[in-house]
Amino acid sequence: MAAPDYSIGFSRAEVEEILSIHKAELTKTLASWTDSGSAVTKRRLDEIHLVIAACQDALRKLAPETYGRSTRVAQSEVIHIPR
């Protein structure tokens, strides 16, 4: 499942609300995970983590001054082969 891009078509307030809802859902799911440990709960936990990560990425794009910029690492190298 690919992470959704909440930076397109959503405001910062909407993304913060989605993040808040999923953080609360994460707490409930973690509590049920410790009680029963079912495979259904595990899958649900993975989905919640995916949405939270997508919200964090969107907030870094929508408000980098508050949430920090996305980090990009690049490396290039030029090798000269003597003739």
Biopython code that builds the backbone (N, CA, C, O; Angstrom):
import numpy as np
from Bio.PDB.StructureBuilder import StructureBuilder

atoms = [
    (1, "MET", "N", (0.846, -1.169, 0.000)),
    (1, "MET", "CA", (0.000, 0.000, 0.000)),
    (1, "MET", "C", (0.898, 1.240, 0.000)),
    (1, "MET", "O", (1.767, 1.379, 0.860)),
    (2, "ALA", "N", (0.691, 2.118, -0.942)),
    (2, "ALA", "CA", (1.487, 3.340, -1.056)),
    (2, "ALA", "C", (0.954, 4.398, -0.096)),
    (2, "ALA", "O", (-0.247, 4.479, 0.160)),
    (3, "ALA", "N", (1.863, 5.196, 0.423)),
    (3, "ALA", "CA", (1.474, 6.264, 1.344)),
    (3, "ALA", "C", (0.762, 7.370, 0.568)),
    (3, "ALA", "O", (1.225, 7.776, -0.498)),
    (4, "PRO", "N", (-0.352, 7.857, 1.094)),
    (4, "PRO", "CA", (-1.045, 8.963, 0.429)),
    (4, "PRO", "C", (-0.246, 10.252, 0.576)),
    (4, "PRO", "O", (0.550, 10.389, 1.505)),
    (5, "ASP", "N", (-0.457, 11.199, -0.336)),
    (5, "ASP", "CA", (0.217, 12.490, -0.262)),
    (5, "ASP", "C", (-0.791, 13.529, 0.222)),
    (5, "ASP", "O", (-1.564, 14.079, -0.562)),
    (6, "TYR", "N", (-0.768, 13.784, 1.519)),
    (6, "TYR", "CA", (-1.711, 14.730, 2.110)),
    (6, "TYR", "C", (-1.295, 16.178, 1.900)),
    (6, "TYR", "O", (-1.996, 17.078, 2.362)),
    (7, "SER", "N", (-0.194, 16.433, 1.226)),
    (7, "SER", "CA", (0.199, 17.815, 0.966)),
    (7, "SER", "C", (-0.551, 18.385, -0.229)),
    (7, "SER", "O", (-0.511, 19.591, -0.473)),
    (8, "ILE", "N", (-1.232, 17.528, -0.970)),
    (8, "ILE", "CA", (-2.005, 17.967, -2.135)),
    (8, "ILE", "C", (-3.490, 17.918, -1.777)),
    (8, "ILE", "O", (-4.021, 16.858, -1.446)),
    (9, "GLY", "N", (-4.145, 19.054, -1.843)),
    (9, "GLY", "CA", (-5.584, 19.117, -1.611)),
    (9, "GLY", "C", (-6.001, 19.186, -0.150)),
    (9, "GLY", "O", (-7.197, 19.166, 0.144)),
    (10, "PHE", "N", (-5.054, 19.265, 0.768)),
    (10, "PHE", "CA", (-5.369, 19.365, 2.188)),
    (10, "PHE", "C", (-4.667, 20.585, 2.767)),
    (10, "PHE", "O", (-3.552, 20.926, 2.372)),
    (11, "SER", "N", (-5.337, 21.232, 3.706)),
    (11, "SER", "CA", (-4.697, 22.352, 4.399)),
    (11, "SER", "C", (-3.878, 21.810, 5.569)),
    (11, "SER", "O", (-4.008, 20.650, 5.961)),
    (12, "ARG", "N", (-3.043, 22.673, 6.106)),
    (12, "ARG", "CA", (-2.230, 22.274, 7.267)),
    (12, "ARG", "C", (-3.132, 21.839, 8.418)),
    (12, "ARG", "O", (-2.850, 20.839, 9.080)),
    (13, "ALA", "N", (-4.215, 22.581, 8.663)),
    (13, "ALA", "CA", (-5.136, 22.256, 9.752)),
    (13, "ALA", "C", (-5.795, 20.890, 9.529)),
    (13, "ALA", "O", (-5.974, 20.124, 10.476)),
    (14, "GLU", "N", (-6.151, 20.588, 8.287)),
    (14, "GLU", "CA", (-6.758, 19.289, 7.982)),
    (14, "GLU", "C", (-5.770, 18.146, 8.219)),
    (14, "GLU", "O", (-6.138, 17.104, 8.760)),
    (15, "VAL", "N", (-4.528, 18.344, 7.815)),
    (15, "VAL", "CA", (-3.513, 17.304, 8.012)),
    (15, "VAL", "C", (-3.247, 17.122, 9.506)),
    (15, "VAL", "O", (-3.095, 15.993, 9.971)),
    (16, "GLU", "N", (-3.190, 18.214, 10.255)),
    (16, "GLU", "CA", (-2.989, 18.107, 11.702)),
    (16, "GLU", "C", (-4.154, 17.371, 12.364)),
    (16, "GLU", "O", (-3.953, 16.619, 13.318)),
    (17, "GLU", "N", (-5.368, 17.587, 11.860)),
    (17, "GLU", "CA", (-6.538, 16.883, 12.399)),
    (17, "GLU", "C", (-6.467, 15.386, 12.088)),
    (17, "GLU", "O", (-6.752, 14.558, 12.953)),
    (18, "ILE", "N", (-6.089, 15.038, 10.854)),
    (18, "ILE", "CA", (-5.938, 13.628, 10.477)),
    (18, "ILE", "C", (-4.877, 12.970, 11.355)),
    (18, "ILE", "O", (-5.067, 11.855, 11.839)),
    (19, "LEU", "N", (-3.757, 13.668, 11.557)),
    (19, "LEU", "CA", (-2.677, 13.149, 12.401)),
    (19, "LEU", "C", (-3.170, 12.922, 13.827)),
    (19, "LEU", "O", (-2.877, 11.887, 14.426)),
    (20, "SER", "N", (-3.908, 13.871, 14.368)),
    (20, "SER", "CA", (-4.430, 13.767, 15.723)),
    (20, "SER", "C", (-5.363, 12.567, 15.870)),
    (20, "SER", "O", (-5.280, 11.831, 16.854)),
    (21, "ILE", "N", (-6.235, 12.373, 14.911)),
    (21, "ILE", "CA", (-7.178, 11.250, 14.939)),
    (21, "ILE", "C", (-6.432, 9.922, 14.893)),
    (21, "ILE", "O", (-6.763, 8.994, 15.631)),
    (22, "HIS", "N", (-5.427, 9.833, 14.027)),
    (22, "HIS", "CA", (-4.690, 8.572, 13.899)),
    (22, "HIS", "C", (-3.775, 8.313, 15.098)),
    (22, "HIS", "O", (-3.519, 7.159, 15.442)),
    (23, "LYS", "N", (-3.289, 9.365, 15.727)),
    (23, "LYS", "CA", (-2.501, 9.169, 16.951)),
    (23, "LYS", "C", (-3.382, 8.595, 18.056)),
    (23, "LYS", "O", (-2.949, 7.715, 18.800)),
    (24, "ALA", "N", (-4.611, 9.088, 18.166)),
    (24, "ALA", "CA", (-5.552, 8.544, 19.152)),
    (24, "ALA", "C", (-5.904, 7.097, 18.814)),
    (24, "ALA", "O", (-5.995, 6.248, 19.701)),
    (25, "GLU", "N", (-6.099, 6.829, 17.543)),
    (25, "GLU", "CA", (-6.407, 5.468, 17.078)),
    (25, "GLU", "C", (-5.233, 4.531, 17.364)),
    (25, "GLU", "O", (-5.434, 3.369, 17.717)),
    (26, "LEU", "N", (-4.018, 5.035, 17.213)),
    (26, "LEU", "CA", (-2.817, 4.243, 17.498)),
    (26, "LEU", "C", (-2.795, 3.809, 18.958)),
    (26, "LEU", "O", (-2.472, 2.661, 19.266)),
    (27, "THR", "N", (-3.136, 4.723, 19.852)),
    (27, "THR", "CA", (-3.164, 4.404, 21.277)),
    (27, "THR", "C", (-4.169, 3.299, 21.569)),
    (27, "THR", "O", (-3.871, 2.367, 22.316)),
    (28, "LYS", "N", (-5.369, 3.398, 20.977)),
    (28, "LYS", "CA", (-6.395, 2.366, 21.181)),
    (28, "LYS", "C", (-5.940, 1.032, 20.617)),
    (28, "LYS", "O", (-6.109, -0.009, 21.251)),
    (29, "THR", "N", (-5.362, 1.066, 19.421)),
    (29, "THR", "CA", (-4.941, -0.167, 18.755)),
    (29, "THR", "C", (-3.809, -0.834, 19.515)),
    (29, "THR", "O", (-3.790, -2.057, 19.647)),
    (30, "LEU", "N", (-2.863, -0.043, 20.018)),
    (30, "LEU", "CA", (-1.769, -0.614, 20.799)),
    (30, "LEU", "C", (-2.301, -1.272, 22.064)),
    (30, "LEU", "O", (-1.784, -2.308, 22.482)),
    (31, "ALA", "N", (-3.325, -0.690, 22.678)),
    (31, "ALA", "CA", (-3.916, -1.281, 23.870)),
    (31, "ALA", "C", (-4.572, -2.613, 23.530)),
    (31, "ALA", "O", (-4.432, -3.578, 24.282)),
    (32, "SER", "N", (-5.285, -2.681, 22.409)),
    (32, "SER", "CA", (-5.928, -3.938, 22.033)),
    (32, "SER", "C", (-4.893, -4.958, 21.572)),
    (32, "SER", "O", (-5.105, -6.164, 21.704)),
    (33, "TRP", "N", (-3.764, -4.476, 21.028)),
    (33, "TRP", "CA", (-2.694, -5.379, 20.602)),
    (33, "TRP", "C", (-2.137, -6.127, 21.801)),
    (33, "TRP", "O", (-1.885, -7.329, 21.723)),
    (34, "THR", "N", (-1.945, -5.432, 22.899)),
    (34, "THR", "CA", (-1.381, -6.082, 24.074)),
    (34, "THR", "C", (-2.382, -7.034, 24.713)),
    (34, "THR", "O", (-1.987, -7.977, 25.399)),
    (35, "ASP", "N", (-3.685, -6.797, 24.495)),
    (35, "ASP", "CA", (-4.698, -7.677, 25.075)),
    (35, "ASP", "C", (-4.880, -8.961, 24.279)),
    (35, "ASP", "O", (-4.899, -10.051, 24.850)),
    (36, "SER", "N", (-5.015, -8.836, 22.948)),
    (36, "SER", "CA", (-5.356, -10.017, 22.162)),
    (36, "SER", "C", (-4.252, -10.466, 21.221)),
    (36, "SER", "O", (-4.043, -11.668, 21.054)),
    (37, "GLY", "N", (-3.533, -9.526, 20.595)),
    (37, "GLY", "CA", (-2.445, -9.884, 19.688)),
    (37, "GLY", "C", (-2.898, -10.513, 18.390)),
    (37, "GLY", "O", (-2.180, -11.341, 17.829)),
    (38, "SER", "N", (-4.056, -10.149, 17.900)),
    (38, "SER", "CA", (-4.557, -10.778, 16.676)),
    (38, "SER", "C", (-3.892, -10.214, 15.425)),
    (38, "SER", "O", (-3.349, -9.110, 15.451)),
    (39, "ALA", "N", (-3.934, -10.972, 14.331)),
    (39, "ALA", "CA", (-3.355, -10.557, 13.057)),
    (39, "ALA", "C", (-4.106, -9.359, 12.474)),
    (39, "ALA", "O", (-3.506, -8.526, 11.796)),
    (40, "VAL", "N", (-5.402, -9.267, 12.729)),
    (40, "VAL", "CA", (-6.202, -8.146, 12.223)),
    (40, "VAL", "C", (-5.711, -6.846, 12.853)),
    (40, "VAL", "O", (-5.589, -5.837, 12.159)),
    (41, "THR", "N", (-5.433, -6.852, 14.124)),
    (41, "THR", "CA", (-4.931, -5.665, 14.806)),
    (41, "THR", "C", (-3.563, -5.279, 14.263)),
    (41, "THR", "O", (-3.274, -4.091, 14.123)),
    (42, "LYS", "N", (-2.718, -6.253, 13.955)),
    (42, "LYS", "CA", (-1.384, -5.985, 13.409)),
    (42, "LYS", "C", (-1.498, -5.240, 12.091)),
    (42, "LYS", "O", (-0.791, -4.259, 11.866)),
    (43, "ARG", "N", (-2.389, -5.703, 11.216)),
    (43, "ARG", "CA", (-2.576, -5.048, 9.933)),
    (43, "ARG", "C", (-3.076, -3.619, 10.135)),
    (43, "ARG", "O", (-2.606, -2.697, 9.470)),
    (44, "ARG", "N", (-3.992, -3.441, 11.020)),
    (44, "ARG", "CA", (-4.546, -2.120, 11.309)),
    (44, "ARG", "C", (-3.442, -1.201, 11.838)),
    (44, "ARG", "O", (-3.399, -0.024, 11.481)),
    (45, "LEU", "N", (-2.562, -1.719, 12.672)),
    (45, "LEU", "CA", (-1.456, -0.946, 13.209)),
    (45, "LEU", "C", (-0.537, -0.453, 12.085)),
    (45, "LEU", "O", (-0.094, 0.695, 12.102)),
    (46, "ASP", "N", (-0.258, -1.311, 11.121)),
    (46, "ASP", "CA", (0.572, -0.923, 9.977)),
    (46, "ASP", "C", (-0.084, 0.190, 9.169)),
    (46, "ASP", "O", (0.595, 1.109, 8.710)),
    (47, "GLU", "N", (-1.411, 0.112, 8.993)),
    (47, "GLU", "CA", (-2.134, 1.154, 8.260)),
    (47, "GLU", "C", (-2.071, 2.491, 8.990)),
    (47, "GLU", "O", (-1.904, 3.536, 8.362)),
    (48, "ILE", "N", (-2.204, 2.458, 10.301)),
    (48, "ILE", "CA", (-2.144, 3.690, 11.096)),
    (48, "ILE", "C", (-0.756, 4.313, 10.984)),
    (48, "ILE", "O", (-0.632, 5.525, 10.810)),
    (49, "HIS", "N", (0.285, 3.493, 11.082)),
    (49, "HIS", "CA", (1.652, 4.011, 10.945)),
    (49, "HIS", "C", (1.868, 4.641, 9.570)),
    (49, "HIS", "O", (2.561, 5.653, 9.458)),
    (50, "LEU", "N", (1.289, 4.058, 8.529)),
    (50, "LEU", "CA", (1.420, 4.593, 7.175)),
    (50, "LEU", "C", (0.787, 5.980, 7.073)),
    (50, "LEU", "O", (1.377, 6.888, 6.487)),
    (51, "VAL", "N", (-0.404, 6.148, 7.635)),
    (51, "VAL", "CA", (-1.091, 7.443, 7.584)),
    (51, "VAL", "C", (-0.342, 8.476, 8.418)),
    (51, "VAL", "O", (-0.222, 9.630, 8.005)),
    (52, "ILE", "N", (0.161, 8.083, 9.580)),
    (52, "ILE", "CA", (0.911, 9.016, 10.422)),
    (52, "ILE", "C", (2.168, 9.492, 9.686)),
    (52, "ILE", "O", (2.478, 10.684, 9.698)),
    (53, "ALA", "N", (2.886, 8.577, 9.053)),
    (53, "ALA", "CA", (4.087, 8.954, 8.299)),
    (53, "ALA", "C", (3.731, 9.890, 7.143)),
    (53, "ALA", "O", (4.461, 10.841, 6.866)),
    (54, "ALA", "N", (2.614, 9.620, 6.474)),
    (54, "ALA", "CA", (2.182, 10.482, 5.368)),
    (54, "ALA", "C", (1.829, 11.876, 5.875)),
    (54, "ALA", "O", (2.132, 12.871, 5.217)),
    (55, "CYS", "N", (1.192, 11.954, 7.037)),
    (55, "CYS", "CA", (0.864, 13.258, 7.627)),
    (55, "CYS", "C", (2.135, 14.014, 8.000)),
    (55, "CYS", "O", (2.230, 15.220, 7.773)),
    (56, "GLN", "N", (3.101, 13.317, 8.565)),
    (56, "GLN", "CA", (4.359, 13.964, 8.932)),
    (56, "GLN", "C", (5.072, 14.510, 7.696)),
    (56, "GLN", "O", (5.605, 15.619, 7.729)),
    (57, "ASP", "N", (5.084, 13.745, 6.617)),
    (57, "ASP", "CA", (5.693, 14.216, 5.366)),
    (57, "ASP", "C", (4.957, 15.448, 4.836)),
    (57, "ASP", "O", (5.585, 16.417, 4.410)),
    (58, "ALA", "N", (3.629, 15.404, 4.864)),
    (58, "ALA", "CA", (2.831, 16.523, 4.362)),
    (58, "ALA", "C", (3.068, 17.782, 5.190)),
    (58, "ALA", "O", (3.172, 18.878, 4.640)),
    (59, "LEU", "N", (3.154, 17.628, 6.504)),
    (59, "LEU", "CA", (3.376, 18.797, 7.354)),
    (59, "LEU", "C", (4.761, 19.401, 7.120)),
    (59, "LEU", "O", (4.926, 20.618, 7.208)),
    (60, "ARG", "N", (5.747, 18.571, 6.826)),
    (60, "ARG", "CA", (7.076, 19.114, 6.494)),
    (60, "ARG", "C", (7.020, 19.894, 5.186)),
    (60, "ARG", "O", (7.761, 20.863, 5.017)),
    (61, "LYS", "N", (6.155, 19.489, 4.255)),
    (61, "LYS", "CA", (6.009, 20.223, 2.989)),
    (61, "LYS", "C", (5.179, 21.491, 3.180)),
    (61, "LYS", "O", (5.519, 22.543, 2.639)),
    (62, "LEU", "N", (4.084, 21.393, 3.955)),
    (62, "LEU", "CA", (3.165, 22.515, 4.110)),
    (62, "LEU", "C", (3.672, 23.580, 5.078)),
    (62, "LEU", "O", (3.375, 24.762, 4.902)),
    (63, "ALA", "N", (4.430, 23.183, 6.090)),
    (63, "ALA", "CA", (4.909, 24.143, 7.098)),
    (63, "ALA", "C", (6.333, 23.799, 7.518)),
    (63, "ALA", "O", (6.560, 23.404, 8.661)),
    (64, "PRO", "N", (7.300, 23.945, 6.602)),
    (64, "PRO", "CA", (8.676, 23.574, 6.936)),
    (64, "PRO", "C", (9.271, 24.412, 8.063)),
    (64, "PRO", "O", (10.178, 23.953, 8.757)),
    (65, "GLU", "N", (8.776, 25.632, 8.254)),
    (65, "GLU", "CA", (9.294, 26.477, 9.323)),
    (65, "GLU", "C", (8.932, 25.926, 10.707)),
    (65, "GLU", "O", (9.635, 26.185, 11.684)),
    (66, "THR", "N", (7.843, 25.172, 10.786)),
    (66, "THR", "CA", (7.401, 24.581, 12.052)),
    (66, "THR", "C", (7.850, 23.132, 12.198)),
    (66, "THR", "O", (8.308, 22.722, 13.265)),
    (67, "TYR", "N", (7.718, 22.365, 11.128)),
    (67, "TYR", "CA", (7.947, 20.918, 11.198)),
    (67, "TYR", "C", (9.292, 20.482, 10.607)),
    (67, "TYR", "O", (9.598, 19.289, 10.589)),
    (68, "GLY", "N", (10.081, 21.416, 10.133)),
    (68, "GLY", "CA", (11.382, 21.072, 9.564)),
    (68, "GLY", "C", (11.271, 20.674, 8.111)),
    (68, "GLY", "O", (10.213, 20.257, 7.639)),
    (69, "ARG", "N", (12.347, 20.807, 7.431)),
    (69, "ARG", "CA", (12.376, 20.462, 6.010)),
    (69, "ARG", "C", (12.627, 18.975, 5.834)),
    (69, "ARG", "O", (13.239, 18.328, 6.682)),
    (70, "SER", "N", (12.147, 18.449, 4.727)),
    (70, "SER", "CA", (12.437, 17.063, 4.382)),
    (70, "SER", "C", (13.926, 16.948, 4.111)),
    (70, "SER", "O", (14.528, 17.841, 3.514)),
    (71, "THR", "N", (14.504, 15.872, 4.539)),
    (71, "THR", "CA", (15.935, 15.685, 4.305)),
    (71, "THR", "C", (16.142, 14.876, 3.041)),
    (71, "THR", "O", (15.496, 13.852, 2.822)),
    (72, "ARG", "N", (17.033, 15.345, 2.236)),
    (72, "ARG", "CA", (17.394, 14.638, 1.006)),
    (72, "ARG", "C", (18.893, 14.435, 1.022)),
    (72, "ARG", "O", (19.661, 15.347, 1.330)),
    (73, "VAL", "N", (19.279, 13.267, 0.696)),
    (73, "VAL", "CA", (20.701, 12.959, 0.654)),
    (73, "VAL", "C", (21.034, 12.596, -0.783)),
    (73, "VAL", "O", (20.379, 11.754, -1.398)),
    (74, "ALA", "N", (22.048, 13.237, -1.298)),
    (74, "ALA", "CA", (22.470, 12.949, -2.672)),
    (74, "ALA", "C", (23.979, 12.863, -2.701)),
    (74, "ALA", "O", (24.672, 13.521, -1.924)),
    (75, "GLN", "N", (24.460, 12.069, -3.578)),
    (75, "GLN", "CA", (25.898, 11.928, -3.727)),
    (75, "GLN", "C", (26.189, 11.746, -5.202)),
    (75, "GLN", "O", (25.492, 11.020, -5.910)),
    (76, "SER", "N", (27.203, 12.400, -5.633)),
    (76, "SER", "CA", (27.635, 12.200, -7.017)),
    (76, "SER", "C", (29.148, 12.063, -7.007)),
    (76, "SER", "O", (29.833, 12.526, -6.095)),
    (77, "GLU", "N", (29.630, 11.432, -8.019)),
    (77, "GLU", "CA", (31.063, 11.193, -8.089)),
    (77, "GLU", "C", (31.480, 11.170, -9.555)),
    (77, "GLU", "O", (30.797, 10.604, -10.408)),
    (78, "VAL", "N", (32.593, 11.787, -9.817)),
    (78, "VAL", "CA", (33.150, 11.760, -11.173)),
    (78, "VAL", "C", (34.510, 11.078, -11.084)),
    (78, "VAL", "O", (35.388, 11.500, -10.331)),
    (79, "ILE", "N", (34.661, 10.042, -11.847)),
    (79, "ILE", "CA", (35.934, 9.315, -11.865)),
    (79, "ILE", "C", (36.585, 9.535, -13.214)),
    (79, "ILE", "O", (36.000, 9.254, -14.260)),
    (80, "HIS", "N", (37.807, 10.041, -13.171)),
    (80, "HIS", "CA", (38.562, 10.238, -14.409)),
    (80, "HIS", "C", (39.443, 9.037, -14.642)),
    (80, "HIS", "O", (40.240, 8.650, -13.788)),
    (81, "ILE", "N", (39.289, 8.470, -15.782)),
    (81, "ILE", "CA", (40.124, 7.302, -16.152)),
    (81, "ILE", "C", (41.244, 7.808, -17.044)),
    (81, "ILE", "O", (40.991, 8.377, -18.105)),
    (82, "PRO", "N", (42.478, 7.603, -16.616)),
    (82, "PRO", "CA", (43.607, 8.071, -17.434)),
    (82, "PRO", "C", (43.670, 7.300, -18.765)),
    (82, "PRO", "O", (43.346, 6.114, -18.833)),
    (83, "ARG", "N", (44.087, 7.999, -19.794)),
    (83, "ARG", "CA", (44.185, 7.363, -21.106)),
    (83, "ARG", "C", (45.536, 6.783, -21.327)),
    (83, "ARG", "O", (45.795, 6.207, -22.384)),
]
sb = StructureBuilder()
sb.init_structure("model")
sb.init_model(0)
sb.init_chain("A")
sb.init_seg("    ")
for serial, (resi, resn, name, xyz) in enumerate(atoms, 1):
    if name == "N":
        sb.init_residue(resn, " ", resi, " ")
    sb.init_atom(name, np.array(xyz, "f"), 0.0, 1.0, " ", f" {name:<3s}", serial, name[0])
structure = sb.get_structure()
